[in-house]
């Protein structure tokens, strides 16, 4: 799980991570650490600030952050 990275959009990352988490049989706390480790730095930094302990909240905050970052990464015309 440690080499699993967010690179195809948050929804795909979350779905694939859920599959791996179920197979890995690790705790929610450990899963959050692995999930955070695979996020892009811009997303990870914001999510980390909140020190969330519930995975659903981590997922939701990561989704929200991605929605704000993607438009900022596109060049203006």
C-alpha positions as CSV (number, residue, x, y, z in Angstrom):
1,X,0.0,0.0,0.0
2,X,2.9,2.4,0.6
3,X,3.6,2.9,-3.1
4,X,-0.1,3.6,-3.9
5,X,-0.4,7.2,-5.3
6,X,-3.1,9.6,-6.2
7,X,-2.7,10.3,-9.9
8,X,-6.0,9.7,-11.7
9,X,-8.5,11.8,-9.8
10,X,-9.7,11.5,-6.3
11,X,-12.7,9.3,-6.9
12,X,-10.6,6.6,-8.6
13,X,-8.0,6.9,-5.8
14,X,-10.6,6.5,-3.1
15,X,-12.2,3.5,-4.9
16,X,-8.9,1.7,-5.4
17,X,-7.7,2.6,-1.9
18,X,-10.9,1.1,-0.4
19,X,-10.2,-2.2,-2.3
20,X,-6.7,-2.3,-1.0
21,X,-7.7,-1.4,2.5
22,X,-10.2,-4.2,2.7
23,X,-7.5,-6.7,1.5
24,X,-4.8,-5.3,3.9
25,X,-6.8,-5.8,7.1
26,X,-5.3,-2.7,8.8
27,X,-6.9,-0.3,11.2
28,X,-8.7,2.9,10.2
29,X,-5.8,4.9,11.8
30,X,-3.2,3.0,9.7
31,X,-5.3,3.4,6.6
32,X,-5.5,7.1,7.1
33,X,-1.7,7.3,7.3
34,X,-1.3,5.3,4.1
35,X,-4.1,7.2,2.3
36,X,-2.5,10.6,3.2
37,X,0.9,9.4,2.1
38,X,-0.4,8.8,-1.4
39,X,-2.1,12.2,-1.8
40,X,-0.6,15.1,-3.8
41,X,1.3,17.5,-1.6
42,X,-1.2,20.3,-2.0
43,X,-4.1,18.1,-0.9
44,X,-2.2,16.3,1.8
45,X,-1.1,19.5,3.5
46,X,-4.6,20.9,4.0
47,X,-6.1,17.6,5.1
48,X,-3.3,17.0,7.6
49,X,-4.0,20.4,9.3
50,X,-7.4,19.1,10.5
51,X,-5.9,15.9,12.1
52,X,-9.1,13.9,11.2
53,X,-9.5,10.5,12.8
54,X,-12.6,9.3,10.8
55,X,-11.8,8.1,7.3
56,X,-15.1,9.4,5.8
57,X,-14.1,12.9,6.8
58,X,-10.6,12.5,5.4
59,X,-12.1,11.3,2.0
60,X,-14.6,14.2,1.9
61,X,-12.0,16.9,2.8
62,X,-9.6,15.4,0.2
63,X,-12.4,15.6,-2.4
64,X,-13.1,19.2,-1.6
65,X,-9.5,20.2,-1.7
66,X,-9.0,18.5,-5.1
67,X,-12.0,20.5,-6.5
68,X,-10.2,23.7,-5.5
69,X,-6.8,22.8,-6.7
70,X,-7.6,21.5,-10.2
71,X,-9.0,24.8,-11.5
72,X,-6.0,26.6,-10.1
73,X,-3.5,24.4,-11.9
74,X,-5.1,25.1,-15.4
75,X,-3.5,28.0,-17.2
76,X,-5.6,31.1,-17.8
77,X,-6.5,31.9,-21.4
